[in-house]
Amino acid sequence: MTAVARFALAAALAAAPATLSAQGTLPKAAADRAAPPQVRANALVKAMTRAEKLRLVRTYFPPFVKDAAARGMVPSAGHMPGVPRLGIPTLRESDASLGVANQIEQRKGDVATALPAGLATAATFNPELAYQGGAMIGAEARAKTFNVLLAGGVNLTRDPWNGRNFEYLGEDPLLAGVLAGEAIRGVESNHIVSTIKHFAFNAQETGRHVADARLGEAALRESDLLAFELAIDRGRPGSVMCAYNKVNSDWACENDFLLNQVLKRDWNYKGWVMSDWGAVHSTEKAVLAGLDQESGQELDKQIYFAAPLEKALAAGRIPSARLDDMARRVLYGVIASGLIDDPVPSSVQPIDYAAHAEVAQRTAEEGIVLLKNSNNLLPLATTAKKIVLIGAHADVGVLSGGGSSQVRSVGGAPVEIKLTKGEAASFARITWHASSPLAAIRAAVPGAEVTYIDGNDPAAAAAAARGADLAIVFAWQWQTEAQDAETLALPDNQDALIDAVAGANRQTLVVLETGGPVLMPWINRVPAVLQAWYPGQRGGEAIAAILTGAVNPSGRLPMTFPERAEQAPRAAPVGLAAQHAVDARRTAGDSKAALESYPIDYPEGADVGYRWYARQQLKPLFPFGFGQSYTNFRYANLKLSGGRALRVSFDVTNTGKVAGADVPQLYAQPPGKARAYRLAGWKKLRLEPGETQRVTIDAEPKTLSRFDTTAKGWRQDAGRYAIAIGRFAGDRALTGTVALAAAAPSFPR
């Protein structure tokens, strides 16, 4: 970090309190680092006054607090004053799905390292990279004096148009749960708290404040809740953030089934449940249903956990033991994460942004998916002397997704477009990171003439492409929190642009910078397609490395790409027409216009994504798990081991001429009618040309099981299970069957 940058960052955070670690002394029993966190938290609660306990159960949203600077707050996601006399630290929260967020530059001059989209991390199929990304974000947050990160997004992709798909980790609960858990572990390795969010079933942005997501318990447990269960068991986040929407008729933040029964009873979760900002609707119902903290309280219709909570406690409608439990859970998260024993520094610390950018670039390189490569167009031939780049501001940067995850990345934003309407306008802009594909490709192929044209005029773009050895069209679709994509088609006439360029030059490559699938009516007219997602602040360099073969692509799709929108369970956001009507009324001046609550049914049940396509016998454009390489891999010699657990082993051989990484995937089909194959494990490995490795995969038991709602636990049925080793969902490179024994219902821990 340069002296100039360090000074700018220090100035941006000048309003920070003189110290963020409390100045008092922990009680003796609470100070014993060898004692379990629950014991230490109990000791602190016993030493607290009621007023001090009440301080822990609500957080301020600094931009809405008039005396924020005087109270030691800076613009951020939230702030909870500590209890100085007892050594309980102030909590300072930041959005942090893809880096320490600073969405519309509330903190002037404060930059951070921007990871690629969550889907890119998911596409790596690499738990180690997920951990490294979380650790990097946590380190920067700590250096900036933040100690609670609103990270760990794990909502499953049920619909390809969901505006927040890019933040999350795809459609499969095992993949999403494992990678989210690793990212959370990485964050908390810095002795700060990570959340996991949004609990639960926050499946679309349209109507997110009123929609009622409906699904039976078994299907919910085997899909969306399974992703949370696996991530919580692996990552042990200090806090769980409940969602805006309703689940089976109750708000997620006052949902007894989700919070008390599933999370706290069945999963034995000991940390605290914080609300999403503006997601609280009551005092007594929310508290008794399991909500421990009202977060960003100024965004709720009223402040429910202040005077109303005190009155309910005084009247005995909420037991004092419940307030103790709420405070204990906050303290448990603070202690278990290591924060109370290792408080964040009192002032901004230097950050090695160059080292952190390497993490972002490696994630982008492993997450980019080669979807098509006819006639080995890629990697770029060294004989290419004239290359033209077209569209998507590829001369200056790469696209970023919008919303609370937006990072003000190192290097700045060369393009930024303000929104003029909609909920997202208050905290989102269409932003590009300053990582120029044009500059990166020029550096990678110095012997070629590499030029750029904006692509606004398809005819001009075609003319520029006609004389080139290679034409690269950068296509984009921006997505953001608070609104869904209304169509899967590329915006701004880009399909016509691609058609025109492909017609002028048979050597046309399309690079997609999108937050999920888009329709590709031109797919048969272009020889190569690269899915780059939102590739982060080193995206230009990562794209150049893949195109030139400096890095062999190894990304695999974490979600199904439909051929037509109608193949998905829902072809458009539910409630979109009603949302348009409300928006029109607001534009006309009706400030009271609001959506009414409405239900959304999910007929796919637990069969999310690729399992829906298999059940409906639909062939997608590109299946879950799909991705090509510049080499080839062969699988052989499958061995299956059954009994109470499933283990598979097989050989993987690189049969090509270059080194590369492969992701063989284990799919299992339990016995019984209509039981779909589902991902039960995978392995990512790198092989030199001609090299063979023996791979062993132990199946995740819950992917082989069903949730028994009568016994309230997981049950593995006895019988023969069909097994497939494949390169993607539906592939059957190796197959077999194995007998597994019945296993009794079990809780995660």
C-alpha positions in Angstrom: 0.0 0.0 0.0 1.5 3.3 -1.0 1.9 6.2 1.4 -0.6 8.2 -0.6 -3.2 5.4 -0.6 -2.6 4.8 3.2 -3.2 8.5 3.9 -6.4 8.5 1.8 -7.7 5.5 3.5 -6.9 6.9 7.0 -8.6 10.1 6.1 -11.7 8.2 4.9 -11.9 6.5 8.2 -11.0 9.5 10.3 -14.3 9.3 12.1 -13.4 5.9 13.6 -13.3 5.7 17.4 -10.0 6.0 19.1 -10.2 2.3 19.9 -12.5 -0.4 18.8 -11.5 -2.9 21.5 -13.2 -2.3 24.8 -11.1 -0.7 27.5 -12.5 -2.7 30.5 -11.5 -6.1 31.8 -13.2 -9.4 31.1 -14.6 -11.1 34.2 -12.2 -13.9 35.3 -14.4 -16.8 34.1 -14.9 -15.0 30.7 -11.2 -14.3 30.4 -10.2 -18.0 30.5 -9.3 -18.8 26.9 -9.2 -22.5 27.7 -12.9 -22.5 28.7 -15.6 -23.3 26.0 -17.1 -20.2 24.4 -20.5 -21.0 25.9 -19.1 -20.9 29.4 -17.3 -17.7 28.8 -20.4 -16.1 27.3 -22.5 -17.2 30.3 -20.0 -15.5 32.6 -20.3 -12.2 30.7 -24.1 -12.3 30.7 -24.1 -12.8 34.5 -22.0 -9.7 34.9 -24.2 -7.5 32.7 -27.0 -5.1 33.5 -30.2 -5.3 31.6 -29.4 -2.1 29.8 -26.1 -3.6 28.7 -27.8 -6.7 27.4 -30.3 -4.5 25.5 -27.3 -2.7 23.9 -26.3 -6.0 22.2 -29.6 -6.8 20.6 -29.8 -4.0 18.1 -27.4 -2.2 15.7 -27.4 1.2 14.1 -27.2 2.0 10.5 -24.6 4.8 10.5 -25.8 6.8 7.4 -29.1 7.3 9.2 -27.7 8.4 12.6 -27.4 12.2 12.9 -24.5 12.1 15.4 -22.8 9.1 13.8 -19.3 10.6 13.7 -19.6 11.8 17.3 -20.6 8.2 18.3 -17.6 6.7 16.6 -19.5 5.5 13.5 -18.4 5.7 9.8 -20.7 5.0 6.8 -20.9 1.2 6.8 -23.4 -1.6 7.1 -23.9 -1.4 10.8 -22.6 -0.5 14.3 -23.2 -2.0 17.7 -21.6 -0.1 20.7 -19.7 -2.4 23.0 -19.7 -2.6 26.8 -16.4 -1.1 27.7 -16.4 -1.9 31.4 -16.6 -5.6 30.6 -14.2 -5.7 27.7 -17.0 -6.4 25.1 -15.9 -4.8 21.9 -17.9 -2.5 19.6 -19.1 -4.4 16.5 -18.5 -2.7 13.2 -20.1 -4.4 10.3 -19.4 -4.3 6.5 -21.0 -5.9 3.6 -18.5 -8.3 2.2 -19.8 -11.0 -0.2 -17.0 -10.2 -2.8 -14.7 -7.9 -0.8 -15.0 -5.2 1.8 -17.9 -3.2 0.2 -18.2 0.5 -0.3 -21.1 0.5 -2.7 -21.5 4.1 -3.8 -18.3 5.3 -2.2 -19.9 6.3 1.2 -16.3 6.3 2.5 -14.4 8.5 0.0 -11.2 7.0 -1.2 -11.6 3.7 0.6 -10.8 0.9 -1.8 -10.6 -2.9 -1.4 -9.8 -6.0 -3.4 -12.7 -7.2 -5.5 -13.1 -10.9 -5.9 -14.9 -12.2 -9.0 -18.6 -13.0 -8.7 -19.6 -15.8 -6.3 -20.5 -17.9 -9.3 -16.9 -17.7 -10.4 -15.8 -19.0 -7.1 -18.3 -21.8 -7.4 -17.2 -22.6 -10.9 -13.7 -23.2 -9.6 -15.0 -26.3 -7.7 -12.0 -25.5 -5.5 -12.6 -25.3 -1.7 -9.1 -24.1 -1.1 -9.6 -21.0 -3.3 -12.9 -20.3 -1.5 -11.0 -20.3 1.8 -8.3 -18.1 0.4 -10.9 -15.6 -0.9 -12.6 -15.5 2.5 -9.3 -15.1 4.3 -8.3 -12.2 2.0 -11.5 -10.4 2.6 -11.3 -10.9 6.3 -7.7 -9.6 6.4 -8.7 -6.4 4.6 -11.8 -5.9 6.8 -9.7 -6.3 9.9 -7.1 -3.8 8.6 -9.9 -1.4 8.0 -11.2 -1.9 11.6 -14.3 -3.9 10.7 -15.0 -7.0 12.7 -18.3 -8.4 11.5 -18.7 -9.3 7.8 -22.1 -9.8 6.2 -20.6 -12.5 4.0 -21.4 -16.2 3.4 -24.2 -16.0 0.8 -25.5 -19.5 0.1 -29.0 -19.1 -1.4 -29.5 -21.7 -4.1 -30.1 -20.7 -7.7 -33.7 -21.8 -8.5 -34.3 -19.4 -11.3 -31.7 -18.2 -13.9 -32.9 -14.6 -13.8 -32.5 -14.0 -10.0 -30.7 -10.6 -9.6 -28.4 -11.9 -6.8 -27.4 -15.2 -8.4 -24.0 -13.8 -9.2 -23.3 -13.3 -5.4 -24.1 -16.9 -4.5 -22.7 -20.3 -5.3 -25.0 -22.0 -7.8 -27.8 -24.5 -7.7 -26.4 -27.5 -5.9 -26.5 -27.7 -2.1 -23.4 -29.7 -1.7 -21.2 -27.5 -3.9 -22.7 -24.3 -2.4 -22.5 -25.6 1.2 -18.9 -26.7 0.9 -17.6 -23.6 -0.7 -19.6 -21.2 1.5 -18.3 -23.1 4.6 -14.7 -22.7 3.4 -15.2 -19.0 2.6 -16.6 -18.4 6.1 -13.7 -20.3 7.7 -11.4 -18.1 5.7 -13.1 -14.9 7.0 -13.0 -16.1 10.6 -9.4 -17.1 10.4 -8.8 -13.4 11.0 -10.5 -13.5 14.3 -13.5 -11.6 13.1 -17.2 -12.7 12.7 -18.7 -13.9 9.5 -22.4 -14.3 8.9 -24.2 -16.8 6.6 -27.1 -15.4 4.7 -30.0 -15.1 3.7 -31.8 -17.7 5.9 -33.7 -18.9 4.1 -35.2 -19.5 0.7 -34.6 -16.0 -0.6 -34.9 -17.2 -4.2 -35.7 -14.0 -6.1 -35.4 -10.2 -5.8 -38.8 -9.2 -7.3 -41.1 -8.8 -4.3 -38.4 -9.9 -1.9 -39.9 -7.8 0.9 -43.3 -9.5 0.6 -43.0 -12.8 -1.3 -44.1 -16.0 0.5 -41.8 -18.8 -0.6 -43.7 -22.1 -0.1 -42.2 -25.6 0.0 -42.8 -28.8 2.0 -40.4 -29.5 4.8 -38.6 -32.6 3.3 -38.0 -30.8 0.0 -36.8 -27.7 1.8 -34.4 -29.7 4.1 -33.0 -31.5 1.1 -32.3 -28.4 -0.9 -31.9 -24.9 0.3 -31.6 -25.8 4.0 -29.1 -28.5 3.2 -26.8 -25.9 1.7 -27.0 -23.9 5.0 -26.6 -27.0 7.1 -23.4 -28.0 5.4 -22.0 -24.5 5.3 -22.7 -23.9 9.0 -21.3 -27.3 10.0 -18.1 -26.6 8.0 -17.6 -22.9 8.6 -19.1 -22.3 12.0 -20.2 -18.6 11.3 -20.7 -16.4 14.3 -24.0 -15.2 13.1 -26.9 -16.2 10.7 -28.7 -13.4 8.9 -32.4 -14.1 8.3 -34.0 -13.1 5.0 -36.6 -10.5 3.9 -39.2 -12.9 2.5 -41.7 -15.1 4.1 -41.3 -18.9 4.2 -44.5 -20.9 4.4 -46.5 -17.9 5.5 -44.2 -16.6 8.3 -41.5 -13.9 7.8 -38.1 -15.4 7.8 -37.0 -13.2 10.7 -39.9 -14.3 12.9 -40.1 -17.9 11.7 -40.2 -20.3 14.6 -39.7 -23.3 12.3 -36.5 -21.9 10.7 -34.9 -20.2 13.7 -35.9 -22.2 16.8 -36.7 -25.6 15.4 -34.2 -26.1 12.5 -31.3 -23.8 13.3 -31.1 -23.7 17.1 -32.6 -27.1 18.0 -31.8 -29.5 15.2 -28.5 -28.0 14.2 -27.6 -26.9 17.7 -26.4 -23.5 16.5 -25.1 -21.4 19.3 -24.3 -18.1 17.6 -26.8 -15.2 17.0 -29.5 -14.6 14.4 -29.4 -11.0 13.1 -32.0 -9.6 10.8 -31.5 -8.4 7.3 -31.7 -4.6 7.1 -35.4 -3.7 7.2 -36.6 -7.3 7.7 -38.1 -7.0 11.2 -41.9 -6.8 11.5 -42.6 -7.3 15.2 -41.1 -7.4 18.7 -42.6 -10.2 20.6 -43.2 -12.7 17.8 -39.7 -12.1 16.4 -38.0 -12.5 19.7 -39.9 -15.6 20.7 -39.4 -17.1 17.2 -35.7 -16.8 17.6 -34.5 -13.5 16.3 -31.6 -12.3 18.5 -30.7 -8.9 17.0 -32.5 -6.2 15.1 -29.9 -5.0 12.6 -29.9 -1.7 10.7 -32.8 -0.8 12.9 -33.4 2.6 11.2 -34.6 0.7 8.0 -37.5 -1.0 9.8 -40.9 0.6 10.0 -40.2 1.2 13.7 -37.4 0.2 16.1 -38.8 -3.0 17.6 -35.9 -4.0 19.9 -35.7 -0.8 21.9 -38.7 0.6 23.9 -41.2 -2.1 22.7 -38.8 -4.9 23.8 -38.2 -3.2 27.2 -42.0 -3.0 27.7 -42.5 -6.6 26.8 -39.8 -7.7 29.2 -41.3 -5.5 32.0 -44.7 -7.0 31.4 -43.4 -10.6 31.3 -44.6 -11.2 27.8 -40.9 -11.9 26.9 -39.1 -13.8 29.7 -35.9 -12.2 31.0 -34.2 -15.5 30.3 -34.8 -14.9 26.6 -33.0 -11.6 26.7 -30.1 -13.4 28.4 -30.1 -16.0 25.6 -30.1 -13.2 23.0 -27.1 -11.5 24.6 -25.3 -14.8 25.2 -25.6 -15.8 21.6 -24.1 -12.5 20.4 -21.2 -13.0 22.9 -20.8 -16.6 21.8 -20.2 -15.5 18.2 -17.8 -12.8 19.3 -15.8 -15.3 21.5 -15.9 -18.3 19.3 -14.5 -16.3 16.3 -11.5 -15.2 18.5 -12.6 -11.5 18.3 -12.9 -10.9 22.0 -9.3 -12.2 22.6 -7.8 -10.6 19.6 -9.7 -7.3 18.9 -9.3 -5.5 15.6 -6.7 -2.7 15.6 -7.8 0.7 16.7 -6.6 2.4 13.5 -6.3 1.5 9.8 -3.4 -0.8 9.0 -1.4 -1.3 5.8 -2.8 -3.8 3.2 -0.8 -5.7 0.7 -3.2 -5.1 -2.2 -0.8 -6.6 -4.7 -0.8 -10.0 -3.0 -4.5 -9.9 -2.5 -5.0 -9.2 -6.2 -3.3 -12.5 -6.9 -6.1 -14.3 -5.0 -8.7 -12.4 -7.1 -6.9 -13.3 -10.3 -6.4 -17.0 -9.5 -10.1 -17.3 -8.6 -11.1 -15.7 -11.9 -8.7 -17.9 -13.9 -10.1 -21.1 -12.3 -13.7 -19.9 -12.5 -13.8 -18.9 -16.2 -15.6 -21.6 -18.1 -14.8 -22.6 -21.7 -18.2 -23.4 -23.1 -17.3 -24.0 -26.7 -14.1 -24.3 -28.7 -14.7 -25.6 -32.2 -11.7 -26.4 -34.3 -9.5 -25.5 -31.3 -9.8 -21.8 -32.0 -8.4 -21.3 -28.5 -5.8 -20.8 -27.2 -4.9 -17.9 -29.4 -2.5 -19.0 -32.2 0.8 -17.3 -32.0 0.4 -16.5 -35.7 -2.5 -14.2 -35.0 -1.3 -10.8 -36.1 -4.5 -8.7 -36.0 -7.1 -9.1 -33.2 -10.1 -6.8 -32.7 -12.0 -6.5 -29.4 -15.6 -5.4 -29.5 -18.0 -4.1 -26.9 -18.6 -4.0 -23.1 -16.0 -1.3 -22.4 -13.3 -4.0 -22.9 -10.8 -1.2 -23.6 -10.9 0.0 -20.0 -12.4 -2.7 -17.7 -14.6 -5.6 -16.7 -18.2 -5.5 -15.4 -19.1 -5.9 -11.8 -22.5 -6.9 -10.3 -24.4 -4.4 -8.3 -25.9 -4.0 -4.8 -24.6 -4.5 -1.3 -21.7 -6.7 -2.6 -20.3 -3.8 -4.7 -16.6 -3.2 -4.0 -14.8 0.0 -4.8 -11.9 -1.8 -6.2 -8.2 -0.8 -6.3 -7.6 1.1 -9.4 -11.0 2.8 -9.5 -14.0 2.6 -11.7 -13.4 3.7 -15.3 -17.1 3.4 -16.1 -19.9 4.0 -13.7 -23.6 4.6 -14.6 -26.1 5.8 -12.0 -29.5 4.3 -11.8 -32.5 6.6 -12.1 -35.3 4.5 -10.6 -36.1 1.4 -8.5 -35.0 0.2 -5.1 -31.4 -0.5 -6.3 -30.9 3.2 -7.3 -30.1 4.1 -3.7 -27.1 1.8 -3.3 -26.1 0.4 -6.7 -24.5 1.7 -9.9 -23.5 -0.1 -13.1 -19.8 -0.3 -12.5 -16.7 -1.6 -14.3 -13.5 -2.5 -12.5 -10.3 -1.0 -13.9 -8.8 -4.2 -15.4 -8.6 -3.7 -19.2 -8.8 -6.8 -21.3 -7.4 -4.7 -24.2 -4.3 -3.8 -22.2 -3.9 -7.4 -20.9 -4.2 -9.0 -24.3 -1.8 -6.5 -25.8 0.7 -7.4 -23.1 0.2 -11.2 -23.6 0.6 -11.1 -27.4 3.0 -8.2 -28.0 3.6 -9.3 -31.6 -0.1 -8.7 -32.6 -2.0 -5.6 -33.5 -4.9 -5.5 -30.9 -7.6 -2.8 -31.3 -10.9 -2.0 -29.8 -14.3 -0.8 -31.1 -17.3 -0.1 -28.8 -19.8 -2.2 -30.7 -22.6 0.3 -30.6 -22.9 0.1 -34.4 -23.1 -3.6 -35.5 -22.2 -2.7 -39.1 -19.1 -0.8 -38.0 -18.1 -3.7 -35.7 -18.5 -6.1 -38.6 -16.3 -3.9 -40.8 -13.6 -3.8 -38.1 -13.8 -7.6 -37.7 -13.7 -8.4 -41.3 -9.9 -8.0 -41.7 -8.9 -9.5 -38.4 -7.4 -12.9 -37.7 -9.6 -13.1 -34.6 -12.7 -11.1 -33.5 -13.5 -11.1 -29.7 -17.0 -9.8 -28.8 -17.3 -9.0 -25.1 -21.0 -9.3 -24.3 -22.5 -8.2 -21.0 -25.6 -8.3 -18.8 -25.6 -6.4 -15.6 -27.5 -7.8 -12.6 -28.0 -6.4 -9.1 -29.6 -6.9 -5.7 -33.1 -5.6 -5.5 -34.2 -6.4 -9.0 -34.3 -9.4 -11.3 -33.4 -9.7 -14.9 -36.7 -9.5 -16.8 -35.3 -11.5 -19.7 -32.4 -13.8 -20.3 -31.7 -12.1 -23.6 -28.6 -9.9 -23.8 -29.5 -6.2 -23.6 -28.8 -3.4 -26.0 -29.0 -5.3 -29.3 -26.0 -7.4 -28.5 -27.4 -10.5 -30.2 -27.5 -8.5 -33.5 -23.9 -7.3 -32.8 -22.7 -10.9 -32.4 -24.5 -12.0 -35.5 -23.0 -9.2 -37.5 -19.5 -9.9 -36.3 -19.8 -13.7 -36.8 -21.1 -13.1 -40.3 -18.0 -11.0 -41.1 -15.4 -13.2 -39.5 -15.6 -16.9 -39.0 -13.0 -16.7 -36.3 -15.3 -15.0 -33.7 -15.1 -15.6 -30.0 -17.7 -14.4 -27.5 -16.7 -13.6 -23.9 -19.7 -13.4 -21.6 -19.6 -11.0 -18.6 -22.9 -11.9 -17.0 -24.3 -12.8 -13.6 -25.8 -16.1 -14.9 -27.1 -17.7 -18.0 -28.2 -15.7 -21.0 -29.9 -16.9 -24.2 -27.5 -17.6 -27.1 -29.4 -17.6 -30.4 -26.1 -17.2 -32.2 -24.4 -20.2 -30.5 -24.1 -22.2 -33.8 -22.6 -19.3 -35.6 -19.6 -18.7 -33.4 -16.8 -21.3 -32.8 -15.9 -20.3 -29.3 -17.6 -19.0 -26.1 -16.1 -18.2 -22.8 -18.2 -17.6 -19.7 -16.2 -15.0 -17.6 -19.0 -14.1 -15.1 -18.1 -10.8 -13.4 -14.4 -11.5 -13.2 -13.2 -9.1 -10.5 -10.5 -6.5 -10.3 -8.0 -8.7 -12.2 -10.5 -9.9 -14.7 -8.8 -8.5 -17.7 -5.6 -10.3 -16.9 -7.4 -13.5 -16.1 -9.3 -13.5 -19.4 -6.0 -12.8 -21.3 -4.3 -15.7 -19.5 -7.1 -18.1 -20.6 -7.3 -16.8 -24.2 -3.6 -17.2 -24.7 -3.2 -20.6 -23.0 -1.0 -19.2 -20.2 -3.7 -20.8 -18.0 -5.6 -23.9 -19.1 -9.4 -23.3 -18.4 -10.7 -25.6 -15.7 -14.0 -23.9 -14.6 -17.2 -25.9 -14.5 -20.7 -24.5 -14.5 -22.2 -24.3 -11.0 -25.7 -23.8 -12.6 -27.6 -25.1 -15.6 -27.8 -22.8 -18.7 -31.2 -23.3 -20.4 -31.6 -23.2 -24.1 -34.9 -21.4 -23.7 -36.3 -19.5 -20.8 -39.3 -21.8 -20.8 -37.2 -24.7 -19.8 -36.7 -23.3 -16.3 -39.4 -24.0 -13.6 -40.4 -20.3 -14.0 -39.8 -18.4 -17.2 -39.9 -15.0 -15.5 -39.9 -13.5 -12.0 -43.1 -14.2 -10.2 -44.9 -11.0 -9.3 -43.2 -8.9 -12.0 -46.4 -7.4 -13.4 -47.5 -6.4 -9.9 -44.1 -4.8 -9.2 -44.3 -2.8 -12.5 -47.7 -1.5 -11.4 -46.4 -0.4 -8.1 -43.4 1.3 -9.7 -45.7 3.2 -12.0 -47.8 4.4 -9.1 -44.7 5.6 -7.3 -43.4 7.4 -10.4 -46.8 9.1 -10.6 -46.3 10.4 -7.0 -48.1 7.7 -4.9 -45.6 7.4 -2.1 -47.8 4.8 -0.3 -47.9 2.4 -3.2 -46.6 -1.0 -2.1 -46.7 -4.6 -3.1 -49.1 -7.0 -1.3 -47.7 -10.2 0.0 -48.1 -13.1 -2.5 -47.2 -16.8 -2.6 -44.6 -18.4 -4.8 -44.9 -22.2 -5.1 -41.9 -24.3 -6.2 -43.1 -27.4 -8.0 -39.5 -28.6 -8.5 -39.2 -29.2 -4.8 -35.8 -30.5 -3.9 -35.0 -31.1 -7.5 -33.3 -27.8 -8.1 -31.4 -27.0 -11.3 -30.0 -30.0 -13.1 -32.3 -32.4 -11.3 -35.3 -30.5 -12.6 -34.0 -30.8 -16.2 -33.5 -34.6 -15.7 -37.0 -35.0 -14.1 -38.6 -33.1 -17.0 -36.4 -34.8 -19.6 -35.2 -31.4 -20.9 -31.9 -30.9 -22.6 -30.3 -27.6 -21.5 -27.9 -25.5 -23.6 -25.1 -26.3 -21.2 -25.5 -28.6 -18.1 -24.4 -28.2 -14.5 -20.8 -29.2 -14.1 -19.9 -28.6 -17.8 -16.6 -27.0 -18.9 -14.0 -27.6 -21.5 -10.2 -27.7 -21.4 -7.3 -27.4 -23.8 -6.5 -31.0 -23.0 -8.5 -34.2 -22.6 -9.0 -36.6 -19.6 -9.9 -40.3 -19.5 -11.5 -42.1 -16.6 -11.0 -45.8 -15.9 -11.0 -48.7 -13.4 -13.9 -47.7 -11.2 -14.1 -49.3 -7.8 -17.1 -48.9 -5.4 -17.2 -49.5 -1.7 -20.6 -49.6 0.1 -22.0 -50.6 3.5 -22.9 -47.6 5.7 -20.9 -45.1 3.5 -20.1 -44.8 -0.1 -16.5 -44.5 -1.4 -15.5 -44.5 -5.0 -12.0 -44.7 -6.6 -10.9 -44.5 -10.2 -8.1 -43.5 -12.5 -7.9 -40.1 -14.2 -5.4 -39.7 -17.1 -4.4 -36.6 -19.0 -4.4 -37.9 -22.6 -3.6 -34.5 -24.2 -0.4 -32.6 -24.9 -0.6 -29.9 -22.2 -1.0 -29.8 -18.4 -4.5 -29.1 -17.1 -6.9 -29.4 -14.2 -9.9 -31.7 -14.3 -13.0 -31.9 -12.1 -14.4 -35.5 -12.1 -17.9 -35.5 -10.4 -19.6 -38.3 -8.5 -23.4 -38.5 -9.0 -25.5 -41.0 -7.0 -29.1 -42.1 -7.4 -30.8 -43.6 -4.3 -33.2 -46.5 -4.8 -36.9 -45.7 -5.2 -39.2 -44.1 -7.8 -38.3 -40.7 -9.2 -35.2 -40.3 -7.1 -32.9 -38.2 -9.2 -29.1 -38.4 -9.6 -27.5 -35.8 -7.5 -23.9 -34.6 -6.9 -22.4 -36.5 -4.0 -18.8 -35.4 -4.3 -16.1 -34.3 -6.6 -12.3 -33.9 -6.9 -10.2 -31.2 -8.6 -6.8 -32.3 -9.6 -4.0 -31.1 -11.9 -2.3 -33.5 -14.3 0.7 -33.3 -16.6 0.5 -34.7 -20.1 0.3 -38.5 -19.9 0.0 -38.5 -16.1 -2.5 -40.8 -14.3 -3.7 -40.3 -10.8 -5.9 -42.5 -8.6 -8.8 -40.5 -7.3 -10.8 -41.4 -4.2 -14.1 -39.6 -3.3 -16.1 -40.2 -0.2 -19.8 -39.3 -0.8 -21.5 -36.7 1.4 -24.0 -38.9 3.4 -26.8 -36.4 3.2 -26.8 -36.4 -0.6 -27.5 -40.2 -0.4 -30.3 -39.7 2.1 -33.8 -38.3 2.4 -35.1 -36.2 5.3 -37.6 -38.1 7.4 -40.2 -35.6 8.6 -41.7 -38.0 11.1 -38.4 -38.9 12.8 -37.0 -35.4 12.2 -33.7 -36.6 10.8 -31.8 -37.9 7.8 -32.4 -41.5 6.7 -30.3 -43.5 4.3 -32.4 -46.3 2.8 -31.0 -49.7 2.3 -30.7 -50.9 -1.3 -28.6 -50.6 -4.4 -27.5 -47.1 -5.4 -26.7 -46.2 -9.0 -23.4 -44.5 -9.4 -22.0 -42.3 -12.2 -18.6 -40.6 -12.6 -19.0 -37.8 -15.1 -17.7 -34.6 -16.5 -21.1 -32.9 -15.9 -24.6 -33.7 -14.8 -26.0 -36.4 -17.0 -22.6 -37.7 -18.1 -22.0 -41.4 -17.6 -18.3 -41.8 -18.2 -18.1 -44.6 -15.6 -21.1 -46.3 -14.0 -21.9 -49.0 -11.5 -24.2 -49.9 -8.6 -23.4 -50.4 -4.9 -25.3 -51.8 -1.9 -25.7 -49.4 1.0 -27.1 -50.3 4.4 -29.9 -48.4 6.2 -28.7 -45.6 8.4 -30.7 -44.1 11.3 -31.8 -40.5 11.2 -29.1 -38.2 12.4 -28.6 -34.6 13.2 -25.5 -32.7 11.8 -23.7 -32.6 15.2 
